[in-house]
Amino acid sequence: MKLKLGFLVNPYAGAGGRIGVKGSDGLRQLNPEAPSRAIRFLSSLSSDLMILTPRLKMGEEYVSRVFNKYELIQVGGESTTAEDTIAAVKSMVESGVKLICFQGGDGTALDVARGVGQSEVPVIGVPGGVKMHSGVFAPSPEEAAELVEAFARGEGELTKVDVIDADEESYRSGLYRVIRKATITSVRVGNLLVPSKDEIPIEKEELEEIATYVIETMEPGTYYIIGPGRTAKSIEERLGLSPNYMDVDVILDGRLIKRGASYGELMELRGPMKLVVTPIGGQGFLFGRGNQEIGPEIIRKVRKEGTIVVSSLRKVRSLECLRVDTGDRKVDQLMKGVYRVLVGYERFYPLPTC
């Protein structure tokens, strides 16, 4: 018997990532990377599925490129809203779907949770937003498809996960406030479902040691692209700067060259460069969550060898592995391996990628 699967896309989710605005709430701009992520997910699925999807950019445009047969939900148009997402999910539930997959971010996850209501239909998130701190997302579109296939075979366990969202206005101004807004049922198979983000305390001495070591080993004439997060930003604070913890900044010879850089602005840099990033607590993402300004072409130039990973020892010990989701599968593969995570002054902790 074919699995009846609901699939929808928030075509606006993630649009703010590359341009550095930290989210997509209120940003009525289509994400140019949404179609490729949707196709990656759908192309990895078995053809032995019955898919229900909304109209046009909410799903139909992508499903029709991969599947010959599907059912269309009469929701969605040239412009879509949160209410369209909720209505589409309600229609899926009423139509008897056994599983719902959506592509978007934390805001979309909350809309899906509202549509699911009390029905207990499990949900899997295909990562397509900026932050994605909720526990419903797979690490990548392909791994979301693996979860669907496992569920279709009767494998995996149903689990309750948190839907977490951040206040984007506060987030953009450097104040990080997250709220658990809902719980939703999802599917867990191995490490194919990413945990929700955790805030892990960091000792001041750790930050000082990490910052001191990075500054002392900085190479002259090299651009240092400093990613978001308190640990990474401790380097800028040590240099006497006042960083926004959510920004991607550029340092050259100890001076701030660019604050709040976008992907396009980073692409304009000429000369040697290195990346300084910290993994997301509980999830382990180095790239692809909250730092999409550091896009795949920048990462391809710097490579694993030019990436400096910094973290508190407590955080890094809590992680099973590190994750990368750049939007480019070849770059993701390029960045796999074991990283020597800097956890103090000349102290490293080895941790592999998943």
Helices and strands as residue ranges (DSSP letters): E 3-9, H 34-43, E 49-54, G 56-58, H 60-66, E 71-73, H 82-94, E 99-104, H 106-116, E 123-127, H 141-152, E 157-166, H 168-172, E 178-188, H 204-216, E 223-226, H 230-238, E 249-252, E 255-258, H 263-267, E 273-277, E 285-287, H 296-302, G 304-306, E 307-309, H 313-318, E 323-324, H 329-334, E 338-344, E 347-352
